[in-house]
Amino acid sequence: MSGVMKEPVAIIGVGCTKFGEHFTKSWGDLVVDATFEACADAGVELHKEVEAAWLGSYRPWIAGERNIGSPLAEALGFLYKPVTLISNICATGIDALRNACLAVSSGMYDVALAVGVEKMRDAGSRSLMLANRTDGHPLIGKGRTAPSFFASCAHRYFHEYGIGRETLAKVAVKNHHHGTLSPKANMQREITLKDVLKSPWVAEPLSVLDSTASCDGAAAAIVTRADMAKNFNPDFVKVAGIGFAVGTERNIFEPGFDFLNFKVTQTAARMAYEQAGVKDPRREIDMAECHDCFTITEILNYEDLGFAPKGQGWKLIEEGVTSLGGELPVNTDGGLKAFGHPLGASGIRMVYEVTQQLQEKAGKRQVKNARRGLAHCLGGPAAMAGVMVLERND
């Protein structure tokens, strides 16, 4: 299925801004805040020890920046060093970090930086719709949106497995509760099942409270070879497996597509599990961050990531398996739903949370005895997916 990294890689430092509406901060301010927090965490001097950087930003032009690596170099004073821009929709951040890991593993660089950032609130969400042009396929770009796509998935799941909106609502309630325990989360308030069921439609049967909200934010990670990691930060986290798969945005036209599973997630997960030696994800993964852009998506992810058999992901919510205190807590920081979803930053924010959990730095939301964690991003919708398995350094 996939190869292995030439040299093992470790994450030695992570940083993350608070996610939310940052009208008084620029795109560059967010980059600086996240990066220098990661540098301090790693014990690394940015300009002396970091040799290359990967910038994850889906639409930097929304914040008035160019679609090149220079805005990162300028914001950080990281000039005349290699900076690569990665843009892969919602999977942008995790792909930027994947590339940094591969560069270090290859031996090209000893220390590399990955930064994910998006400034979405200044221009408003409609600017993102500019990507939906009127050319090309008669349906793509003429009304199909992420909410309508995942609403179709929800309807099909309801039809096949007999559940209703109440089960989806429990995903939102869970993630909002987790968000109240996360100081950097965008939405830090409890909600009830009644709140979800009464909130306005976005695309029926998905309501406002079934959906993530756009916001601003940045996250950063610093990686090095595992054999060098202890020289920087003895409490490093090992990158045990990385998977990334790209399909087509037109998956709804693929023969056999049933709106109930995403091959890109399944493929990326197999890659990461093979590298990490994971045979039984439900038993061998201690906590996970997955792409909950909508409540139905989290349930589908449970199945695609191997946490539950097909058609039984909903049981993990009903039985409390994925809540803090359950057998496999998922989205312990609130996920996209409560922590927020600035597109380019989300993947590295997930890795930030998993790293903190494995280092036992998660405070009130700490998962007991967490030794192996997973981060998963889905982009497209369902056109690409990245999965990363991280392990505690014991």
N, C-alpha and C positions, 0 to 999 in steps of 0.2 A: 504493500500500500504506500509506504513512504519510507524515506531513509531516516538516519539519525544525525544529530548535530555532530560535526567533526570533533569539537571540544565542548564539554559541558559548560553551561552558562548559568550565571547567578544574577539575581536582582539584589543590588546592594543599597539602593535608596529609592524612596518614592515620595511624591508630593502631590497635593491636590488643593485647589482653592475651594472655598465654599461655592456651591452651585446656586444660581438664582439670577436675579435681574441686577446686573452690574452697570448701571447707567453712568456711574462716576468713575468707572475703570475702563481703560482701553483694552483692545486685543493684546497689545504688548504687555500691559500691566499684569494680565492674567498669566501670560507666559512666564514672566519674571517671577511671580509669586510661586507658581507650581515648581518651576525649575530650581529655584534656590532652596526651596524646602527639601526637594529631592537631594540636592547636593549636600545640604547640611545633614540629612539622614544618612547619606553614604559616607560622609567624611571626605568628600572629593572637592578639589578646587576646579571649578568649571573650566577656566581658561588655560590652566596648566595641565590638567590630567584627562579631560574629555577630548577625544580625538575626532569624533564625528557625531552628527545628530540627524534624527529623522523627525520630521514635522508632520503630524496628522491633523489635517484641517480640510473638511469637505468643501466648504464654500468660504474661503477667507475674504473674498471680495464683498461679502455681505457687510463686513466690518471695515470696508475700505482698503483692505490689504490685497496684494497681488497674489496670483496663483503660482508662486515660486517659493523657494526656500529662504530668500533674502529677508522677509519680515522677521523670521525667527533669529537669524544672524544679527539683524539690527537691534532687535529688542534686548538680546542678551549680550551684545558686544562680542558675539562669537563669529568673528570675521575671518575670512580666508581659510576656512575649514569646510569640509564637505557637509552640506545640509541637503537632505532629500525630502521633497514634499510627497506625501502619500494622501490620496483621496479615494476612498472606497466606501462612500455613503456611511451607514451606521457602523460598519466594521473598520472604519478608518484608523481609530486609535490602536486597536489590537494588531492591525497590520503594520502600523509604524513600529510598534514594539517588536513584532516578529522580525522585521527587517533588521532592526538594531541587534537583536539576538543572533541572527544568522551572520551578520558582519563580524561580530566578536568571535563567534564559534569558528569562523573560517580562518581566523588569525590575522585578518586585515587590520583590526583595531583591538586594543586592549580594553578600552573603556568607551562606551557609547551612550548617548542620550536619546530617549524618545519622549516627545511632548505631543499631547493631544489638546487641541483648543478650538473652541467655537464661540463666537459672539453672535447670538441669534436674536436677542431681544431689541436691539437698537433699530433694526430694519423691519421687524415684524415677520411673522411666519409666512406671509404671502410671497415674500421674495424667494423662498424655497420652491415655490410652485413654478418659477420660471423654467425649471428643468423639464416641466411637462409641456413640451412643445406640441405643435399641431401637425408636425410632419411625421413620416415613418408609418408604422402600423396603424390601421384605422381605429384601434382601441387604446393602444399604449399612448399615453400623453393626452388623451381626450376624455378625462374624467376619472380614470382609475387612480385612486389614491391609496396610501397605506391603510387608513381607516376602513375604506370599502373592501380592500383585499382581505384584511384580517376579520372583518365582519362576516365575509363569506366563509372563512374558516370556522368561525364560531357557529354559524348556522349549520354547517355540515357536521360539526362535532356534536351539536345538540341532536341532530337527526339520527346520527349513527349510534350514539351512546346514551341518549335519554337524559342528559343533564339539562339544567337551565341556567338562567342568569345568576341565580343565587351562588352557584359554585364559583363563577367568575368573580363575583363580588368579593368572595372570601380571599381571593388573591390580592385585590386592592387593599382590603382591610389589613391583611398581614403585612404587606409592604409599607403601608403608611405607619403601622405600629413600629416596624423596624426603623423607619425614617426618624421617628421621634427620639431614637437612641443614638442618632448619628448627627453630631454637631454641624457638619458641613452640608447636610442635606437641604435641598430646596424647600421641600414641604415637610414641616415638622409638626404635623397635627394628626390626631387620631380621627378616623372616620368609622362609620357603622355600615352594616349591610343596607339599612334603610337609606342612608345617604347615597350610596352607590346606585341603588335601584331607582331612586327618585331624581338623580342628576340628569341633565339634558342629553339627548342623543347626539352622538358624533356621526356614527353610522350604525344604525340599529342591527344587532342588539348591543352594540358597544356605546357606552355613555361617556361623558366627560371624565368621570372617575374610574372608568375602565382604561383610560388612556394616559400616556405620559405627556408631560408639558415641555415645550421648548424653553430653554434657558441658556445662560452664559456660564462658562467655566473652563478650567484647564486642569490637566493632570500630567505628571511626568514620572519617568522611571529611569534609573541609571543601571546599566548592565556591564558585567565584566566576565572573564572566564572564571569558572568555579574554583580553579586552583589559585587564583589571585584574590578571591573575594574576601577571605579572612584578613588580608592585609588592610582592607578598607573598613569593613564592617563585619565583625564576627557573627552577628545575628542576621546573616544573609539568607535569602530564600532561593532554592534551586529551581531552575526551569526544567521540569522533567519531560515535557512534551509540548509540541506546538503543531497545530493543524490548521490549514487554511484551504478552503475550497470555493471555487467560483463557478456558478452555473449561468443561467440566463435570467434577465429581468422578465422574460416572457414565459415564465414557468407555467402560467395558467393555460398555455397552449401546448405544453408538453403532453404527449400521449401517456395516459396513466396517472397524471397528477390528480390527486383526490382532495386537496385542501386540508389534509390531515397530517402531513409530515413534510419535512424539508430535507431533501437529499444533501444539500450543502452542509447542514448541521451534522447529519449522520456521518458524512464523509470526513469532515474536519475532526469530529470526535474520534473516529476510528484511527486517524493519523496520530492524534495526540495520545490516545490510550495505548497504541502500539509502542510508541516511543517511551512512554512512562511505565509500561508493564502493567497497565490496569486491565484486569480481566472482568471484574464485576463492579461497574461504576457505583451502583447503589450502595454497595458495602465498603468500597475502597476510597470513595471521595467523602471527605468529612464536612465540607461546606462548598457552596457554589454561588457564583454571581452569573445570572443568565439574562438574556435579552427580553425583558418584559415590556416591550413598547406598548402592548395591550395585554389585558389579563388573559385572554385566550392564548396568546403567544407563549406565556410562561408555561401553561399546561402542555402545549405541544412540545416545548423544549424538554420537559421532563422525559417525554417518550423518545425524542430524537437523541437525547444525551444518554439514554440507557438507564435512566433512573426508574422507569416504569415501563411495562409492556404497552404496546399500542392499544389505545382505547381505555387505559387505566390511569393515565396521568392525573385525572381529576380526583382520584382517590387520595393522592398525596396531600392535597389541600384539605379535603374533608376529614382526613385522619390526623391532620396536624404534623405530618412528617416533615414539611419544609418550613415550619415556623421555628423560631429560636426555642431551643429546648427539645425539638424533634430530632429524629434520627439523622436527617439530612437538611439542615437549614439552608434556605436559598434566598438570595438577595437580602443579606443580613444588614445592609446599610440602607435599605429601602428601594434598591434597584432603580431602574429608569423611572419607575412610577413615582417614587417619592424623592429620591436623591436628585433626579433630573436627567435631561438628555441633551446636552450640547454635543452634537453628533461626533465631532472629531475627538472629543475628550472621553467619551463614555467607556471605551475599551480599556484605556489605561486607568480610569477611575475604578473599574472592576478589579484590575490587578492591584491597585492601591489597597482596596478593601481586603482582598484575599491575602496579600502580604501582611497587612496589619493583623489579620486573624491568626496567621501562622506564627507571627512573632508575639502573639498574646498582648497586643496593644489596642484591642478593640473596645476596651472599657465595658460599658453596660451591655453591649451586644456581643460580647466575646463568646465564641463557641468553645465549649470545653474539650480539651485534648485534640484540637485541630492539628493534624499533621499533613494533610494533603487537601488542596483546594483547587477549584476550577473556575475559569473565566470564559464566558461565551458571548460572542456578538453575532448578530444576524443583520445583514444589510440587503437592501434591494427594493422592495421587501422580498426576502428569501432568494436573492440572487447570489449571495456569498455569505460565508460564515467563517469565523475564527474561533478556535478553542485552544486554551492554554492550561496545562496542568502544572501546578506549582507544589513544591514540597518543602517542608520545614527542614532546616539544617540541624540534624541531631547527631 
